[in-house]
């Protein structure tokens, strides 16, 4: 299961373009049935992964701050290679 998650994360990095990472994060719009959850997303304004409580599940939403930081190649998380 862990290997699958790592592989999925790698594939996502290949597919998600810089435009997607740096696009404004949409405001979550929840219907009455959707459960609220905590997620983390890359905030282009601050250049950091930030916490959000809502019901969205966007391309750049992650279940943990660490996953967001590892996946995001931009902002303060950019490698200096």
PyMOL Python script that loads the backbone (N, CA, C, O; Angstrom):
from pymol import cmd

cmd.read_pdbstr("""\
ATOM      1  N   UNK A   1       0.828  -1.194   0.000  1.00  0.00           N
ATOM      2  CA  UNK A   1       0.000   0.000   0.000  1.00  0.00           C
ATOM      3  C   UNK A   1       0.871   1.257   0.000  1.00  0.00           C
ATOM      4  O   UNK A   1       0.591   2.206  -0.732  1.00  0.00           O
ATOM      5  N   UNK A   2       1.927   1.266   0.818  1.00  0.00           N
ATOM      6  CA  UNK A   2       2.814   2.422   0.884  1.00  0.00           C
ATOM      7  C   UNK A   2       3.491   2.695  -0.447  1.00  0.00           C
ATOM      8  O   UNK A   2       3.623   3.847  -0.860  1.00  0.00           O
ATOM      9  N   UNK A   3       3.922   1.630  -1.118  1.00  0.00           N
ATOM     10  CA  UNK A   3       4.571   1.791  -2.416  1.00  0.00           C
ATOM     11  C   UNK A   3       3.602   2.389  -3.431  1.00  0.00           C
ATOM     12  O   UNK A   3       3.987   3.219  -4.254  1.00  0.00           O
ATOM     13  N   UNK A   4       2.343   1.961  -3.364  1.00  0.00           N
ATOM     14  CA  UNK A   4       1.324   2.509  -4.258  1.00  0.00           C
ATOM     15  C   UNK A   4       1.163   4.009  -4.034  1.00  0.00           C
ATOM     16  O   UNK A   4       1.054   4.766  -4.998  1.00  0.00           O
ATOM     17  N   UNK A   5       1.148   4.447  -2.779  1.00  0.00           N
ATOM     18  CA  UNK A   5       0.999   5.875  -2.464  1.00  0.00           C
ATOM     19  C   UNK A   5       2.174   6.681  -3.002  1.00  0.00           C
ATOM     20  O   UNK A   5       1.985   7.757  -3.570  1.00  0.00           O
ATOM     21  N   UNK A   6       3.374   6.170  -2.826  1.00  0.00           N
ATOM     22  CA  UNK A   6       4.568   6.860  -3.320  1.00  0.00           C
ATOM     23  C   UNK A   6       4.535   6.947  -4.841  1.00  0.00           C
ATOM     24  O   UNK A   6       4.845   7.992  -5.414  1.00  0.00           O
ATOM     25  N   UNK A   7       4.161   5.853  -5.492  1.00  0.00           N
ATOM     26  CA  UNK A   7       4.073   5.830  -6.947  1.00  0.00           C
ATOM     27  C   UNK A   7       3.013   6.814  -7.436  1.00  0.00           C
ATOM     28  O   UNK A   7       3.232   7.524  -8.417  1.00  0.00           O
ATOM     29  N   UNK A   8       1.864   6.862  -6.757  1.00  0.00           N
ATOM     30  CA  UNK A   8       0.795   7.791  -7.132  1.00  0.00           C
ATOM     31  C   UNK A   8       1.252   9.231  -6.995  1.00  0.00           C
ATOM     32  O   UNK A   8       0.961  10.064  -7.854  1.00  0.00           O
ATOM     33  N   UNK A   9       1.961   9.526  -5.927  1.00  0.00           N
ATOM     34  CA  UNK A   9       2.476  10.873  -5.704  1.00  0.00           C
ATOM     35  C   UNK A   9       3.456  11.256  -6.814  1.00  0.00           C
ATOM     36  O   UNK A   9       3.415  12.379  -7.317  1.00  0.00           O
ATOM     37  N   UNK A  10       4.324  10.340  -7.192  1.00  0.00           N
ATOM     38  CA  UNK A  10       5.281  10.578  -8.270  1.00  0.00           C
ATOM     39  C   UNK A  10       4.555  10.868  -9.579  1.00  0.00           C
ATOM     40  O   UNK A  10       4.916  11.803 -10.295  1.00  0.00           O
ATOM     41  N   UNK A  11       3.539  10.076  -9.896  1.00  0.00           N
ATOM     42  CA  UNK A  11       2.781  10.299 -11.125  1.00  0.00           C
ATOM     43  C   UNK A  11       2.081  11.655 -11.107  1.00  0.00           C
ATOM     44  O   UNK A  11       2.014  12.338 -12.128  1.00  0.00           O
ATOM     45  N   UNK A  12       1.565  12.036  -9.956  1.00  0.00           N
ATOM     46  CA  UNK A  12       0.887  13.315  -9.856  1.00  0.00           C
ATOM     47  C   UNK A  12       1.845  14.464 -10.142  1.00  0.00           C
ATOM     48  O   UNK A  12       1.472  15.432 -10.805  1.00  0.00           O
ATOM     49  N   UNK A  13       3.066  14.367  -9.654  1.00  0.00           N
ATOM     50  CA  UNK A  13       4.059  15.413  -9.907  1.00  0.00           C
ATOM     51  C   UNK A  13       4.364  15.543 -11.392  1.00  0.00           C
ATOM     52  O   UNK A  13       4.617  16.642 -11.886  1.00  0.00           O
ATOM     53  N   UNK A  14       4.341  14.433 -12.093  1.00  0.00           N
ATOM     54  CA  UNK A  14       4.614  14.470 -13.522  1.00  0.00           C
ATOM     55  C   UNK A  14       3.478  15.120 -14.296  1.00  0.00           C
ATOM     56  O   UNK A  14       3.707  15.747 -15.330  1.00  0.00           O
ATOM     57  N   UNK A  15       2.256  14.975 -13.800  1.00  0.00           N
ATOM     58  CA  UNK A  15       1.074  15.432 -14.515  1.00  0.00           C
ATOM     59  C   UNK A  15       0.695  16.866 -14.162  1.00  0.00           C
ATOM     60  O   UNK A  15       0.233  17.609 -15.028  1.00  0.00           O
ATOM     61  N   UNK A  16       0.879  17.263 -12.919  1.00  0.00           N
ATOM     62  CA  UNK A  16       0.440  18.579 -12.462  1.00  0.00           C
ATOM     63  C   UNK A  16       1.445  19.642 -12.895  1.00  0.00           C
ATOM     64  O   UNK A  16       2.617  19.587 -12.521  1.00  0.00           O
ATOM     65  N   UNK A  17       0.988  20.597 -13.675  1.00  0.00           N
ATOM     66  CA  UNK A  17       1.876  21.642 -14.187  1.00  0.00           C
ATOM     67  C   UNK A  17       2.034  22.770 -13.169  1.00  0.00           C
ATOM     68  O   UNK A  17       1.289  22.849 -12.192  1.00  0.00           O
ATOM     69  N   UNK A  18       3.000  23.627 -13.410  1.00  0.00           N
ATOM     70  CA  UNK A  18       3.234  24.770 -12.534  1.00  0.00           C
ATOM     71  C   UNK A  18       2.004  25.672 -12.499  1.00  0.00           C
ATOM     72  O   UNK A  18       1.688  26.244 -11.455  1.00  0.00           O
ATOM     73  N   UNK A  19       1.310  25.804 -13.624  1.00  0.00           N
ATOM     74  CA  UNK A  19       0.100  26.632 -13.653  1.00  0.00           C
ATOM     75  C   UNK A  19      -0.946  26.131 -12.667  1.00  0.00           C
ATOM     76  O   UNK A  19      -1.623  26.929 -12.018  1.00  0.00           O
ATOM     77  N   UNK A  20      -1.080  24.812 -12.553  1.00  0.00           N
ATOM     78  CA  UNK A  20      -2.055  24.240 -11.621  1.00  0.00           C
ATOM     79  C   UNK A  20      -1.626  24.515 -10.187  1.00  0.00           C
ATOM     80  O   UNK A  20      -2.447  24.925  -9.367  1.00  0.00           O
ATOM     81  N   UNK A  21      -0.348  24.294  -9.872  1.00  0.00           N
ATOM     82  CA  UNK A  21       0.149  24.538  -8.519  1.00  0.00           C
ATOM     83  C   UNK A  21      -0.018  25.991  -8.120  1.00  0.00           C
ATOM     84  O   UNK A  21      -0.371  26.289  -6.979  1.00  0.00           O
ATOM     85  N   UNK A  22       0.235  26.902  -9.061  1.00  0.00           N
ATOM     86  CA  UNK A  22       0.235  28.315  -8.729  1.00  0.00           C
ATOM     87  C   UNK A  22      -1.102  29.012  -8.968  1.00  0.00           C
ATOM     88  O   UNK A  22      -1.215  30.217  -8.748  1.00  0.00           O
ATOM     89  N   UNK A  23      -2.105  28.279  -9.412  1.00  0.00           N
ATOM     90  CA  UNK A  23      -3.438  28.859  -9.593  1.00  0.00           C
ATOM     91  C   UNK A  23      -4.056  29.173  -8.234  1.00  0.00           C
ATOM     92  O   UNK A  23      -3.738  28.513  -7.245  1.00  0.00           O
ATOM     93  N   UNK A  24      -4.932  30.171  -8.175  1.00  0.00           N
ATOM     94  CA  UNK A  24      -5.614  30.446  -6.907  1.00  0.00           C
ATOM     95  C   UNK A  24      -6.382  29.213  -6.439  1.00  0.00           C
ATOM     96  O   UNK A  24      -7.007  28.517  -7.239  1.00  0.00           O
ATOM     97  N   UNK A  25      -6.328  28.956  -5.145  1.00  0.00           N
ATOM     98  CA  UNK A  25      -7.037  27.803  -4.591  1.00  0.00           C
ATOM     99  C   UNK A  25      -8.523  28.131  -4.513  1.00  0.00           C
ATOM    100  O   UNK A  25      -8.895  29.171  -3.969  1.00  0.00           O
ATOM    101  N   UNK A  26      -9.383  27.256  -5.052  1.00  0.00           N
ATOM    102  CA  UNK A  26     -10.817  27.558  -5.016  1.00  0.00           C
ATOM    103  C   UNK A  26     -11.369  27.521  -3.589  1.00  0.00           C
ATOM    104  O   UNK A  26     -10.916  26.737  -2.754  1.00  0.00           O
ATOM    105  N   UNK A  27     -12.344  28.374  -3.331  1.00  0.00           N
ATOM    106  CA  UNK A  27     -13.026  28.356  -2.040  1.00  0.00           C
ATOM    107  C   UNK A  27     -13.927  27.131  -2.013  1.00  0.00           C
ATOM    108  O   UNK A  27     -14.721  26.932  -2.932  1.00  0.00           O
ATOM    109  N   UNK A  28     -13.818  26.301  -0.967  1.00  0.00           N
ATOM    110  CA  UNK A  28     -14.650  25.101  -0.923  1.00  0.00           C
ATOM    111  C   UNK A  28     -16.130  25.463  -0.836  1.00  0.00           C
ATOM    112  O   UNK A  28     -16.525  26.351  -0.081  1.00  0.00           O
ATOM    113  N   UNK A  29     -16.929  24.767  -1.612  1.00  0.00           N
ATOM    114  CA  UNK A  29     -18.377  24.932  -1.516  1.00  0.00           C
ATOM    115  C   UNK A  29     -18.953  23.570  -1.169  1.00  0.00           C
ATOM    116  O   UNK A  29     -18.917  22.644  -1.980  1.00  0.00           O
ATOM    117  N   UNK A  30     -19.477  23.457   0.022  1.00  0.00           N
ATOM    118  CA  UNK A  30     -19.955  22.178   0.535  1.00  0.00           C
ATOM    119  C   UNK A  30     -21.472  22.114   0.466  1.00  0.00           C
ATOM    120  O   UNK A  30     -22.163  23.088   0.762  1.00  0.00           O
ATOM    121  N   UNK A  31     -21.978  20.954   0.071  1.00  0.00           N
ATOM    122  CA  UNK A  31     -23.416  20.769   0.198  1.00  0.00           C
ATOM    123  C   UNK A  31     -23.694  20.232   1.604  1.00  0.00           C
ATOM    124  O   UNK A  31     -22.758  19.943   2.349  1.00  0.00           O
ATOM    125  N   UNK A  32     -24.931  20.100   1.960  1.00  0.00           N
ATOM    126  CA  UNK A  32     -25.290  19.687   3.308  1.00  0.00           C
ATOM    127  C   UNK A  32     -24.872  18.276   3.671  1.00  0.00           C
ATOM    128  O   UNK A  32     -24.844  17.929   4.852  1.00  0.00           O
ATOM    129  N   UNK A  33     -24.547  17.457   2.685  1.00  0.00           N
ATOM    130  CA  UNK A  33     -24.204  16.054   2.921  1.00  0.00           C
ATOM    131  C   UNK A  33     -22.703  15.800   3.021  1.00  0.00           C
ATOM    132  O   UNK A  33     -22.282  14.775   3.557  1.00  0.00           O
ATOM    133  N   UNK A  34     -21.915  16.703   2.523  1.00  0.00           N
ATOM    134  CA  UNK A  34     -20.463  16.484   2.473  1.00  0.00           C
ATOM    135  C   UNK A  34     -19.835  16.678   3.852  1.00  0.00           C
ATOM    136  O   UNK A  34     -20.069  17.695   4.504  1.00  0.00           O
ATOM    137  N   UNK A  35     -19.037  15.705   4.296  1.00  0.00           N
ATOM    138  CA  UNK A  35     -18.361  15.863   5.588  1.00  0.00           C
ATOM    139  C   UNK A  35     -17.192  16.843   5.476  1.00  0.00           C
ATOM    140  O   UNK A  35     -16.506  16.889   4.455  1.00  0.00           O
ATOM    141  N   UNK A  36     -16.975  17.617   6.523  1.00  0.00           N
ATOM    142  CA  UNK A  36     -15.825  18.513   6.560  1.00  0.00           C
ATOM    143  C   UNK A  36     -14.578  17.717   6.900  1.00  0.00           C
ATOM    144  O   UNK A  36     -14.633  16.757   7.670  1.00  0.00           O
ATOM    145  N   UNK A  37     -13.463  18.117   6.327  1.00  0.00           N
ATOM    146  CA  UNK A  37     -12.203  17.446   6.617  1.00  0.00           C
ATOM    147  C   UNK A  37     -11.076  18.465   6.550  1.00  0.00           C
ATOM    148  O   UNK A  37     -11.214  19.528   5.944  1.00  0.00           O
ATOM    149  N   UNK A  38      -9.983  18.131   7.170  1.00  0.00           N
ATOM    150  CA  UNK A  38      -8.800  18.981   7.129  1.00  0.00           C
ATOM    151  C   UNK A  38      -7.920  18.529   5.977  1.00  0.00           C
ATOM    152  O   UNK A  38      -7.646  17.337   5.831  1.00  0.00           O
ATOM    153  N   UNK A  39      -7.482  19.463   5.169  1.00  0.00           N
ATOM    154  CA  UNK A  39      -6.552  19.150   4.088  1.00  0.00           C
ATOM    155  C   UNK A  39      -5.521  20.273   4.008  1.00  0.00           C
ATOM    156  O   UNK A  39      -5.652  21.303   4.669  1.00  0.00           O
ATOM    157  N   UNK A  40      -4.509  20.058   3.199  1.00  0.00           N
ATOM    158  CA  UNK A  40      -3.434  21.033   3.009  1.00  0.00           C
ATOM    159  C   UNK A  40      -3.293  21.305   1.518  1.00  0.00           C
ATOM    160  O   UNK A  40      -3.419  20.396   0.697  1.00  0.00           O
ATOM    161  N   UNK A  41      -3.033  22.552   1.178  1.00  0.00           N
ATOM    162  CA  UNK A  41      -2.885  22.948  -0.217  1.00  0.00           C
ATOM    163  C   UNK A  41      -1.767  23.977  -0.341  1.00  0.00           C
ATOM    164  O   UNK A  41      -1.407  24.632   0.637  1.00  0.00           O
ATOM    165  N   UNK A  42      -1.220  24.116  -1.545  1.00  0.00           N
ATOM    166  CA  UNK A  42      -0.173  25.105  -1.797  1.00  0.00           C
ATOM    167  C   UNK A  42      -0.823  26.459  -2.039  1.00  0.00           C
ATOM    168  O   UNK A  42      -1.617  26.616  -2.967  1.00  0.00           O
ATOM    169  N   UNK A  43      -0.485  27.439  -1.204  1.00  0.00           N
ATOM    170  CA  UNK A  43      -0.995  28.800  -1.335  1.00  0.00           C
ATOM    171  C   UNK A  43       0.027  29.604  -2.135  1.00  0.00           C
ATOM    172  O   UNK A  43       1.126  29.876  -1.653  1.00  0.00           O
ATOM    173  N   UNK A  44      -0.336  29.977  -3.344  1.00  0.00           N
ATOM    174  CA  UNK A  44       0.587  30.706  -4.209  1.00  0.00           C
ATOM    175  C   UNK A  44       0.947  32.072  -3.635  1.00  0.00           C
ATOM    176  O   UNK A  44       2.039  32.578  -3.894  1.00  0.00           O
ATOM    177  N   UNK A  45       0.055  32.672  -2.866  1.00  0.00           N
ATOM    178  CA  UNK A  45       0.322  33.985  -2.283  1.00  0.00           C
ATOM    179  C   UNK A  45       1.427  33.970  -1.241  1.00  0.00           C
ATOM    180  O   UNK A  45       2.201  34.921  -1.138  1.00  0.00           O
ATOM    181  N   UNK A  46       1.504  32.887  -0.464  1.00  0.00           N
ATOM    182  CA  UNK A  46       2.526  32.788   0.580  1.00  0.00           C
ATOM    183  C   UNK A  46       3.689  31.894   0.176  1.00  0.00           C
ATOM    184  O   UNK A  46       4.754  31.939   0.792  1.00  0.00           O
ATOM    185  N   UNK A  47       3.488  31.071  -0.871  1.00  0.00           N
ATOM    186  CA  UNK A  47       4.527  30.131  -1.284  1.00  0.00           C
ATOM    187  C   UNK A  47       4.663  28.958  -0.336  1.00  0.00           C
ATOM    188  O   UNK A  47       5.702  28.299  -0.319  1.00  0.00           O
ATOM    189  N   UNK A  48       3.618  28.677   0.466  1.00  0.00           N
ATOM    190  CA  UNK A  48       3.669  27.608   1.471  1.00  0.00           C
ATOM    191  C   UNK A  48       2.449  26.700   1.370  1.00  0.00           C
ATOM    192  O   UNK A  48       1.431  27.065   0.782  1.00  0.00           O
ATOM    193  N   UNK A  49       2.571  25.514   1.955  1.00  0.00           N
ATOM    194  CA  UNK A  49       1.425  24.634   2.125  1.00  0.00           C
ATOM    195  C   UNK A  49       0.660  25.107   3.355  1.00  0.00           C
ATOM    196  O   UNK A  49       1.250  25.349   4.408  1.00  0.00           O
ATOM    197  N   UNK A  50      -0.649  25.235   3.217  1.00  0.00           N
ATOM    198  CA  UNK A  50      -1.474  25.734   4.308  1.00  0.00           C
ATOM    199  C   UNK A  50      -2.657  24.812   4.571  1.00  0.00           C
ATOM    200  O   UNK A  50      -3.110  24.081   3.691  1.00  0.00           O
ATOM    201  N   UNK A  51      -3.143  24.870   5.808  1.00  0.00           N
ATOM    202  CA  UNK A  51      -4.254  24.024   6.245  1.00  0.00           C
ATOM    203  C   UNK A  51      -5.579  24.664   5.862  1.00  0.00           C
ATOM    204  O   UNK A  51      -5.730  25.886   5.866  1.00  0.00           O
ATOM    205  N   UNK A  52      -6.533  23.802   5.531  1.00  0.00           N
ATOM    206  CA  UNK A  52      -7.875  24.254   5.195  1.00  0.00           C
ATOM    207  C   UNK A  52      -8.868  23.238   5.745  1.00  0.00           C
ATOM    208  O   UNK A  52      -8.630  22.032   5.683  1.00  0.00           O
ATOM    209  N   UNK A  53      -9.964  23.722   6.275  1.00  0.00           N
ATOM    210  CA  UNK A  53     -11.044  22.832   6.695  1.00  0.00           C
ATOM    211  C   UNK A  53     -12.190  23.065   5.733  1.00  0.00           C
ATOM    212  O   UNK A  53     -12.699  24.180   5.622  1.00  0.00           O
ATOM    213  N   UNK A  54     -12.592  22.020   5.042  1.00  0.00           N
ATOM    214  CA  UNK A  54     -13.650  22.140   4.046  1.00  0.00           C
ATOM    215  C   UNK A  54     -14.009  20.772   3.506  1.00  0.00           C
ATOM    216  O   UNK A  54     -13.771  19.755   4.157  1.00  0.00           O
ATOM    217  N   UNK A  55     -14.580  20.751   2.315  1.00  0.00           N
ATOM    218  CA  UNK A  55     -14.971  19.473   1.720  1.00  0.00           C
ATOM    219  C   UNK A  55     -14.413  19.313   0.314  1.00  0.00           C
ATOM    220  O   UNK A  55     -14.767  18.367  -0.391  1.00  0.00           O
ATOM    221  N   UNK A  56     -13.550  20.221  -0.097  1.00  0.00           N
ATOM    222  CA  UNK A  56     -12.996  20.127  -1.446  1.00  0.00           C
ATOM    223  C   UNK A  56     -11.965  19.009  -1.535  1.00  0.00           C
ATOM    224  O   UNK A  56     -11.376  18.600  -0.534  1.00  0.00           O
ATOM    225  N   UNK A  57     -11.768  18.540  -2.723  1.00  0.00           N
ATOM    226  CA  UNK A  57     -10.764  17.510  -2.976  1.00  0.00           C
ATOM    227  C   UNK A  57     -10.108  17.836  -4.309  1.00  0.00           C
ATOM    228  O   UNK A  57     -10.228  17.074  -5.268  1.00  0.00           O
ATOM    229  N   UNK A  58      -9.419  18.961  -4.368  1.00  0.00           N
ATOM    230  CA  UNK A  58      -8.807  19.421  -5.602  1.00  0.00           C
ATOM    231  C   UNK A  58      -7.523  18.688  -5.931  1.00  0.00           C
ATOM    232  O   UNK A  58      -7.050  17.851  -5.163  1.00  0.00           O
ATOM    233  N   UNK A  59      -6.977  19.013  -7.068  1.00  0.00           N
ATOM    234  CA  UNK A  59      -5.755  18.381  -7.558  1.00  0.00           C
ATOM    235  C   UNK A  59      -4.586  18.579  -6.610  1.00  0.00           C
ATOM    236  O   UNK A  59      -3.741  17.695  -6.469  1.00  0.00           O
ATOM    237  N   UNK A  60      -4.534  19.729  -5.964  1.00  0.00           N
ATOM    238  CA  UNK A  60      -3.399  20.019  -5.090  1.00  0.00           C
ATOM    239  C   UNK A  60      -3.787  20.028  -3.613  1.00  0.00           C
ATOM    240  O   UNK A  60      -3.169  20.732  -2.815  1.00  0.00           O
ATOM    241  N   UNK A  61      -4.811  19.247  -3.245  1.00  0.00           N
ATOM    242  CA  UNK A  61      -5.198  19.078  -1.841  1.00  0.00           C
ATOM    243  C   UNK A  61      -4.580  17.787  -1.318  1.00  0.00           C
ATOM    244  O   UNK A  61      -4.616  16.758  -1.992  1.00  0.00           O
ATOM    245  N   UNK A  62      -4.016  17.845  -0.119  1.00  0.00           N
ATOM    246  CA  UNK A  62      -3.344  16.691   0.474  1.00  0.00           C
ATOM    247  C   UNK A  62      -3.861  16.450   1.882  1.00  0.00           C
ATOM    248  O   UNK A  62      -4.348  17.372   2.536  1.00  0.00           O
ATOM    249  N   UNK A  63      -3.756  15.218   2.347  1.00  0.00           N
ATOM    250  CA  UNK A  63      -4.256  14.869   3.675  1.00  0.00           C
ATOM    251  C   UNK A  63      -3.310  15.297   4.787  1.00  0.00           C
ATOM    252  O   UNK A  63      -3.716  15.360   5.947  1.00  0.00           O
ATOM    253  N   UNK A  64      -2.059  15.592   4.457  1.00  0.00           N
ATOM    254  CA  UNK A  64      -1.125  16.045   5.493  1.00  0.00           C
ATOM    255  C   UNK A  64      -0.237  17.162   4.940  1.00  0.00           C
ATOM    256  O   UNK A  64      -0.038  17.276   3.730  1.00  0.00           O
ATOM    257  N   UNK A  65       0.285  17.973   5.841  1.00  0.00           N
ATOM    258  CA  UNK A  65       1.186  19.050   5.438  1.00  0.00           C
ATOM    259  C   UNK A  65       2.462  18.473   4.824  1.00  0.00           C
ATOM    260  O   UNK A  65       3.000  19.022   3.863  1.00  0.00           O
ATOM    261  N   UNK A  66       2.937  17.370   5.381  1.00  0.00           N
ATOM    262  CA  UNK A  66       4.141  16.732   4.857  1.00  0.00           C
ATOM    263  C   UNK A  66       3.967  16.264   3.424  1.00  0.00           C
ATOM    264  O   UNK A  66       4.866  16.434   2.600  1.00  0.00           O
ATOM    265  N   UNK A  67       2.800  15.668   3.119  1.00  0.00           N
ATOM    266  CA  UNK A  67       2.536  15.228   1.749  1.00  0.00           C
ATOM    267  C   UNK A  67       2.523  16.420   0.794  1.00  0.00           C
ATOM    268  O   UNK A  67       3.044  16.338  -0.319  1.00  0.00           O
ATOM    269  N   UNK A  68       1.931  17.516   1.230  1.00  0.00           N
ATOM    270  CA  UNK A  68       1.888  18.728   0.405  1.00  0.00           C
ATOM    271  C   UNK A  68       3.303  19.235   0.133  1.00  0.00           C
ATOM    272  O   UNK A  68       3.647  19.545  -1.007  1.00  0.00           O
ATOM    273  N   UNK A  69       4.111  19.317   1.171  1.00  0.00           N
ATOM    274  CA  UNK A  69       5.484  19.816   1.019  1.00  0.00           C
ATOM    275  C   UNK A  69       6.316  18.919   0.110  1.00  0.00           C
ATOM    276  O   UNK A  69       7.083  19.410  -0.718  1.00  0.00           O
ATOM    277  N   UNK A  70       6.164  17.606   0.263  1.00  0.00           N
ATOM    278  CA  UNK A  70       6.940  16.677  -0.572  1.00  0.00           C
ATOM    279  C   UNK A  70       6.508  16.744  -2.030  1.00  0.00           C
ATOM    280  O   UNK A  70       7.332  16.571  -2.929  1.00  0.00           O
ATOM    281  N   UNK A  71       5.235  16.991  -2.272  1.00  0.00           N
ATOM    282  CA  UNK A  71       4.717  16.979  -3.637  1.00  0.00           C
ATOM    283  C   UNK A  71       4.947  18.283  -4.381  1.00  0.00           C
ATOM    284  O   UNK A  71       5.050  18.287  -5.608  1.00  0.00           O
ATOM    285  N   UNK A  72       5.027  19.389  -3.654  1.00  0.00           N
ATOM    286  CA  UNK A  72       5.084  20.700  -4.304  1.00  0.00           C
ATOM    287  C   UNK A  72       6.513  21.106  -4.650  1.00  0.00           C
ATOM    288  O   UNK A  72       7.348  21.257  -3.759  1.00  0.00           O
ATOM    289  N   UNK A  73       6.795  21.282  -5.927  1.00  0.00           N
ATOM    290  CA  UNK A  73       8.150  21.677  -6.332  1.00  0.00           C
ATOM    291  C   UNK A  73       8.349  23.192  -6.421  1.00  0.00           C
ATOM    292  O   UNK A  73       9.356  23.646  -6.965  1.00  0.00           O
ATOM    293  N   UNK A  74       7.414  23.976  -5.901  1.00  0.00           N
ATOM    294  CA  UNK A  74       7.471  25.429  -6.038  1.00  0.00           C
ATOM    295  C   UNK A  74       7.498  26.105  -4.676  1.00  0.00           C
ATOM    296  O   UNK A  74       7.447  25.440  -3.641  1.00  0.00           O
ATOM    297  N   UNK A  75       7.580  27.435  -4.685  1.00  0.00           N
ATOM    298  CA  UNK A  75       7.582  28.198  -3.444  1.00  0.00           C
ATOM    299  C   UNK A  75       8.792  27.868  -2.593  1.00  0.00           C
ATOM    300  O   UNK A  75       9.874  27.622  -3.126  1.00  0.00           O
ATOM    301  N   UNK A  76       8.627  27.860  -1.285  1.00  0.00           N
ATOM    302  CA  UNK A  76       9.754  27.602  -0.384  1.00  0.00           C
ATOM    303  C   UNK A  76      10.201  26.151  -0.421  1.00  0.00           C
ATOM    304  O   UNK A  76      11.243  25.811   0.138  1.00  0.00           O
ATOM    305  N   UNK A  77       9.417  25.279  -1.080  1.00  0.00           N
ATOM    306  CA  UNK A  77       9.755  23.854  -1.141  1.00  0.00           C
ATOM    307  C   UNK A  77      10.557  23.497  -2.384  1.00  0.00           C
ATOM    308  O   UNK A  77      10.919  22.335  -2.568  1.00  0.00           O
ATOM    309  N   UNK A  78      10.839  24.467  -3.232  1.00  0.00           N
ATOM    310  CA  UNK A  78      11.599  24.202  -4.454  1.00  0.00           C
ATOM    311  C   UNK A  78      12.991  23.700  -4.101  1.00  0.00           C
ATOM    312  O   UNK A  78      13.636  24.206  -3.183  1.00  0.00           O
ATOM    313  N   UNK A  79      13.438  22.706  -4.839  1.00  0.00           N
ATOM    314  CA  UNK A  79      14.792  22.203  -4.586  1.00  0.00           C
ATOM    315  C   UNK A  79      15.791  23.169  -5.207  1.00  0.00           C
ATOM    316  O   UNK A  79      15.484  23.869  -6.172  1.00  0.00           O
ATOM    317  N   UNK A  80      16.955  23.192  -4.654  1.00  0.00           N
ATOM    318  CA  UNK A  80      18.008  24.091  -5.145  1.00  0.00           C
ATOM    319  C   UNK A  80      19.027  23.346  -5.992  1.00  0.00           C
ATOM    320  O   UNK A  80      20.208  23.691  -6.011  1.00  0.00           O
ATOM    321  N   UNK A  81      18.556  22.321  -6.691  1.00  0.00           N
ATOM    322  CA  UNK A  81      19.462  21.510  -7.520  1.00  0.00           C
ATOM    323  C   UNK A  81      20.002  22.306  -8.677  1.00  0.00           C
ATOM    324  O   UNK A  81      20.779  21.784  -9.476  1.00  0.00           O
TER     325      UNK A  81
END
""", "prot")
cmd.dss("prot")
cmd.show_as("cartoon", "prot")
cmd.util.cbc("prot")
cmd.orient("prot")
